[in-house]
Amino acid sequence: MDGPAKVTAHGRPAIIAERKANDVPRGLRRYLSLADFERHALYHLPLPIAGYVEGAVETGQALRNAEEAFRRIALVPRILRDVSDRNAQTTLFGTEYSVPFGVAPMGFSALAAFDGDVALARGAAASGSFAICSAASLTPLEHVAKEGGSRWFQCYVPGDTARIEALLNRLRAASYDTLVVTADVPVTGNRENNARNGFDAPFRLTARLAWHFATHPRWTLGTLGRTLAKSGMPHFENMDAERGPPLFSRNLTRSTIGRDRLTWENLSYIRDRWPGRLVIKGVLCTDDATRAAGIGADGIIVSSHGGRQLDGAIAPLEVLPAIRATVPDLAVMLDGSIRRGTDVLKALAAGADFVFLGRPFLYAAAVAGEAGVAHAFQLLRQEVDISMALLGITGLDQLGFLNRAQIFDVAGWAKSDANNCTALEAAALTAGGAAFE
């Protein structure tokens, strides 16, 4: 039987709030944000691998552009609204996900985290989302599909119909239903940081590399050692229909032949022969978005490849509104530099149907495997939920749509009607103007 109700000094019943038991595993409670995973992962990983994951191209300007674009948008909260019934569910290609974000494709995930591709896929699926399997994975795409439930595969294809057809046959056999063609890598960007840090793929075992491995025993034994014991020497598994070279080799190289011959005609060839959904990744131009729609693509990912291709590339967020307006009937997604729940909401308000994060989830996998990925999802989910409440909205459809002028024109913001503002409005500094004419 319940005891007597507690009352306040004024005689009114008191609502007693009990502290909710902490259901986060003890080892993960110190990770309060995605940035916490990053700090620990960069300490845990040997320099060549940490530098590869963290690094960008040349001066890093493309990466900074993408990051700074989010910082230039300010939020306008609406108050005194009932926001008790919030829901961040979203639908993409007819499938409902509990969060509007997923895991971007990342090469060498299994080098940063033990069975990293499967850990990412399982952690995402457990969180009501999904991960895209990468062509640069060290794990066979069939294994990622079977063990991780992946159904999205990202490829780097050459302008060679025979090699394309062979890969498509392999993907059909593995039951993938969504093909993401990364189109912004005709050649590999000038990643000087990899050379400085001693990252080379395939690796050549040198005294310097051995020293890095020896000084990071937790990674060497827990990731590399476990991988060798379980599966043997890792190989580049998914670049083509056939298995690629081993991770460590004195003289073998990965084949990137033919990527610089890939054209829209090749994409049309893929569209004609691929029965599933086709997504083109690396779009930063409205004309290219129009071409993608024209060949029958189902969606595009607005992306600067994590700042790892063209140095000085425009920020994906900056071009997103114009691309959204150009192809209103296409699924438009975005990746790059999302680190907080507010970043997710800014991207959705600027026109994205869904967003992807890469490095943060890989950092989580590196330090805590599948459980780390799931915890990272939960942290970002909580931030989205809190930010929705503070903005005064209960659903993502209430974000409205920010056009390009709102985001990158302070004068346009100053003239806006404050009585009709959406949940998100932009009070941003213009980024020079010339790029938006």
N, C-alpha and C positions, 0 to 999 in steps of 0.2 A: 504494500500500500504506500502511496506517495505521502510524504510528510506535508506539513502545512506550507502554503506558498509564502515565499519571502516577500516582504514589502519594504518600500523605501521609507524614509523619514516622513514623507508626506502622505503615507498611507496607501500609495498606489502599488499594485503588484510589480515586482521587479522581474525583468527578463534576464535569466541567468544564462550566460554564454560560456560553455565549457571549451577548453582548448582541445582542438582536434588532434588526435594521435598522429604523430609524424609517420607516414607510411613510406617515406623515402628511405631506401637502404642506408644504413649508417655510413658506409664508405662513400656515399654520394652526397651527403648533407652539406659538405663544404662547398659544393658547386651551386652557386646561387644565380649564375648567369652564364651565357655562352662564353663570355670572356674568361671565366674561371677555367673552363675546359681548355681554352687556347693556351693560357699561361702554363698550365701543368703539362700539356702535350708537348709544347716546344722545349720544355726542360727534359721531358722523358725521351724524346726522339733524338737519334744521332743527327748532327748538324746537316749532313747531306740530305737527309729525308725531311727534317724540319724545314730546311731552306726551300726544298722543292714544294712542299705543301703551302708554305707561307708566301713564297716569292711571287713576283710579277715579272714583267718584261722591261728591259732597259732601265729607264729612270723611275719606273713605277707610276708615271703620270696617269695612265689609264685607270689603274686601281684607285688612285686618289680621286680622280674625277667621279668615279662611281660612288665612292664613300661620301664625298662632299655634297653630292646632289641630294642625298637624304638629309644632311644637316641643314641645307638651305630651305627646307620646308618646315614651317611652324604649324602647330595645330590649334584649332579654335574649339574649345569644349562648349557644350550646351549643358546648362544646369537645370536642376529641379524637374528631371524627367524620371519616370519609373523605368529603371534599367535592371529590375530584379530578375527578368527572364531573358538572359543573354544566350546567344547561340552563334558559334563561329563556324558552323558546318557550311560546306560549299560543294557545288556539283561541277565536275569537270568531265566532259565527254560522256555524260549520262550516269556517271558514278558519283555517289555521295561520299565525301571524306569529312572526317570530324574536325579537321583543321585545313586552312587554305594554303598550306605549305608542304613541300616534300624535299627529298634529297636529290641534289643535282648529281650528274654523272662525274666521277672523279677517277682518274687513272692511279694505279699503284696503291689503291686503298688497302690491299692485303699486305703491303709493305709497311704501312703506318700502323695498322691494327691487325691482330691475328684474325684470319678469315674475314677481313674487313668488309668485303662486298656483301657477304651473307649477314654480317652483324648490322650493317646499315639497312639492308632490306628488311630483316626481322624487326629491328627496332622501330622502323617506320611503320611497318604493318601493324605492330602491336599498338601503335599510337593512332591508328585510323588513317594512315597516309601510305605513301609508297616511295621507293627509291628507284632511280634510273640506273641500270647497269651500264658500265662504261666499256667501250671498245678497248681501252687501255688497261683493262682489268687483268690481274694475274690469276683470276679464277675463271674456269670455263663457264660461259654463259649458261650452259645447261645446268650446272651445279647451282648457280645463283637462282635460276628459275625454280629448281626442285626444292632446294633447302631454304631459300629466302622468299619464294613466292613472287619474284620479279616478273613483270610482264611488259615493262618498258625497257628498250635497249637503245643505247646511243652509239652511233657508228661514225667512223672516218672512212669514207669510201673514195676510191680513186675514180678517174674518168675512164673506167674499163668495164664494159658491160658484162664480160665473163666473170670477173671477180665480184661484181655486184650481185649477179644472179646466184652465184655459189653461196654468198653470205645470206641472201634472202631465203634460200632453201634451208640453210641451217637454222635460221630464226623461226621459220614456219615449223620445223620439226621440234623445236624447243617450246612451242606454244606461246611465243611472244605475240602481243597484239598491237603494240605501239612502237613504231620505229622513229627514232630521233636522229636526223642526219645533221651532224655538225658541219656547217658550211663555211666557217670563218678560219679554216686552217689549211689553205692551199699549200703553205709552207709553215714550219714551226717558227714561232716568234723567237726573237733574239734574247734568250733568257740567260743573260750573263751571270746571274746569281747562281745558276746551277753549276757552271764551270768553276766559279770561285769557291763554292762549297764542296766540290768534289762529287757532285751528282752526275752520273752518266748512265744511260740505259741502252743496252745491257751494261751492267757494272763490270769494271775491270778491277780485280782485287789488288789493291796497292797497300803499301805500308800506312799511308795516311788513312785510307778507308778502314783498315784493320784497327787502327788506333781509335777511330770514332766508335767502332763497334765494341771494342774492349772497354771503353770508358762509359758505355751505356749498357751494362749487363742486363738490366731488367728488360729492355727492348730486345737485346741480342738473344737472350734465352726465352723470353716470353712470347716474342713475335716471330723473329726469324728462326730460332731453334725449334719452336713448336711446329712451324710451317714445314721445315725440312723433315722433321720426324713424322708428320702426318701425311704429307703429300709429295715429299721429295723436292727437288729443285723447281722453283716456280718458273713458269714460262709466260711469254706474252700469248694469251690464249684466244683473243677475240678480234684481232685486227682484220682477219680474213676468215674464210671458211676453214682454213688449215691452221694448225698450231704454229705459233711463232717461235723465235729463239728463246733460249733460257735467260733468266734474269742476270746470271753471272756468265760472262763469256769473254775470251781474249780477243776475238776478232769478228764475231757476228754483230750485225746491226739490225735494228728494226726497219722494216720496209715502209717507206712513205712515198714510194714511187707512184706517180700518177695523180696525186691529190691536186696538183696545180692544173690538171686538165679537166677537173670536175666542173660541169656547167649546168645550166637550167635544163638542157636537153637530157642530161643524165638523171636529173630529178624527175622529169616527165617519164623516163623509162622506169624508174623505181615506182612511181605512182601507178603506172599501168600494170605492174607485176606484183605489187605488194597489196595483199587483201586487207590488211589492218589499217590502223590510223597512221598517218604520216605527219610528223612534226619537223619543222626546219629550225635549227638552232643557230644563233649568231646574227640575227637580224638587227640592224641598227639604222635602217633607212626605209622611208615610206615606200619608195619604189620597189625595193626588194620584198616588202610585205605584200604589195600588190601582185608581184610576180608569183609569190608563194600561193596566194589565193587563186591565181590564174591557172596554175598547174594542178590544182585540186588538193593542195595540202589541207589537212584538218586543223592545224594549229602552227604557231610559231613561238619560239622563245627569244625574247629580246634580251641580248646578252653581249658583253664584251669579253667573254671567256675568262672571267675573273681577273681581267687586267693582264692576261698572259699572252696576248697576241700582238695587236697593233698598239704601240706606245702612244699615248695621247688620244686614244679613241674616246669619243663622246660617251657620257654616262648613259647607260640603258634607261634610267629613270627619266632623263631629260627628253628622250625621243619617244618614250612610251605613250604619252597622250596623243601625239600626232599619229603614231602608228595605229593606236586603238581607233581613232576617228576614221582612218583610211580603210581599215578592214573590220567593220563593226560586226560582221557575221562569222569571223574567224576566232578560234580560241587563241587568246593572246596571253602568254606567260612571260615571266621575267625572272632572271637570276642575277646575282651579283651584289655583294656588300650589304646584305640584310643581316642585321645582328640583334635587333630588338623587335618586340611586338609592335611598337609604333612604326618601325620600318615596314613591316608586313602591311599594316593598314595604309600607310602612305602609298605603297605600290599598288594596292588594290584600288584605292581612290583615284589613282592616276591612270587606271585603265586595265590593270592586269586581272585576269580571271583566276590566276594561281601563281604562286612564287616558289622558287627553289633556293635552297642554301647548300653550299658545298663544304667549305673548310670547317665551319663550326661543328657540323655533325661528324666529320672525320676526326677532329680533335677529340670529340666525346668518345668515339669508338677507340681511339688510340689509348686513352687512359682507362676506359672501363667497359669496352666491348659493347655488346648489344644493350646491356643495362644502361650504359652511359648514353647511348643514342636515345633510348626511350626517355631517360631523364632530361636530356636536352630538349626533346620534343615537349615534355611536360612544362619545362621552364618557359619555353616560347609560347606555348598554349596559354599559360597563366598570364603572361605579359599581354597577349592579345586580349584576353578576357578583361583584365583590369583596365586596359586602355579603352576598350569599348565602353565600359561603364563610365569612365571619366570623360569620355567624349559625349556621352549622352545617347548612345545607340544600343540597340539590342540585337541587331542583325547586320551582316556585312552589306546587305542591299541598301542600308541607310547611309552608306558612306557618300553617296552621290558620285559625281565624276568631275575631276579637276581637269580643265583643259590646259593647253600649253601656256596660254597667256596668264592664267591664274598662278601657275607654278613658277614661271620665270619672268614675271613682269610686276614689279612692286607697284608701279603706277596703276596697273589694272586692278590690283588688289585694293588699293586705296579708294578706288571709285566704286567698288562692289557694294551692293546693298546689304548692309549688316543684318537687316531684318529677314533676309532670305538666304543667309549663309547655310551651306551644307555642313555636315558634321566635320568635314575636313576642308579647310581653305588654305591657300598658300600665301605666306608672307615672306617670300624668298628674295634673295639678292639675285639680280640678273647675272648670267654667266657670260657677259660680253655681247650678247645679242646677235652677232653675226652668224652663229651656228644655227639660229632658229628662224632665219629669214626664209 
